[in-house]
Amino acid sequence: MSQTSDSDRLLMPISGQDHIQGVIDASVVLVEYGYYQCPSCREVYRMIQAIQQQIPLRFVFRHFPQTHLHPQAQKASEAAEAAAAQNKFWQMHNLLFENQYALNNGHLLEYANNIQLDINRFLQDMAGHVHAERVAQNIQGGIKSGVSNTPALFINGVRYRDAWDQQKLFAAIAPDQNSQSM
């Protein structure tokens, strides 16, 4: 794998701005560019959840909404960021993936209420597109790293390009543990 081109490398380093879940000093860092209306991203979301149950993993999610395919994608990403502003990104992230076919304004408000966000602040953030620039920064970072569609995964900074299959993904993330998980 030493012949990795720049288009297969994560060029936007992980920072304090990122949404990070899991073990800080994990030997495996998984970065996903995705969005909440993407059916394949939802499948990867479920795979990652299952893998997180098996091995220590540092997981980073970055927004890459494809608004030309899914008109609610940008709004859902902004809703996740509005929740992040209230320290509830992962709760909203999970709700959005679990309910990806119900992402209109009323549903987003319902999810914000379910995770006990300050509703007035959430509504102001959404109406003012307060977090649109953050989403745009994620998109630009993805483009720099060669992302053009989703889901896009990087394992320890290298693009994963194999099949969207839990066993193959697990084998790429934890090759030493692959025989134990089967």
Residue, then its C-alpha position, 0 to 999 in steps of 0.5 A: m500500500s506504499q504506492t498510495s496517490d494523493s487522491d487516496r490520502l486524507l489531506m485534511p488533518i483531524s482537528g478539534q473542529d471534528h466530531i470524534q467518537g471513540v478511543i482517543d489513542a486508538s491504533v485505528v482512525l476511521v474518517e467518513y465523509g457522508y450525509y444523512q439522506c444517503p442510503s449507502c451512508r446509512e448502511v456504513y453507519r450500521m457497519i461502523q456501529a457494529i465494528q465499534q462494538q468489536i474493536p477500539l476505534r477512533f471515528v470522525f464524521r464529516h459532512f458531504p451532503q449531495t444536495h443535487l441527489h437529496p434536497q434535504a441533505q444540507k438541512a440535515s447536516e446543519a441540524a447535526e451542527a446545530a445539535a453539536a453547538q449544544n454538545k449533542f452532535w452524536q445523539m442527532h447524528n444517530l437520529l438522522f441516520e435512523n430516520q433518514y426518510a423523515l428529514n423535513n423541518g417538522h421532523l428535525l424539530e421533533y428530533a431536536n426536542n427528543i434530545q432536549l436541545d434548546i429549541n429556540r436556539f436550534l430554530q435560530d441556528m437553522a433559520g440563520h444557516v449559522h452552521a452552513e459554513r462549517v458544512a461547506q468546510n467539510i465539503q472542501g476538505g473532502i474535495k481536497s482529499g479526492v472525495s466526489n461521492t459518498p460514503a468515503l472512508f479513510i482508514n488511518g489516512v488512506r482511502y478505503r476503496d473495497a466493497w461496502d461489506q462489513q467483513k471486508l471493512f472490518a478486515a481493512i480496519a483490523p486485519d490482525q483480528n479478522s480471523q477472530s471475528m469470523 
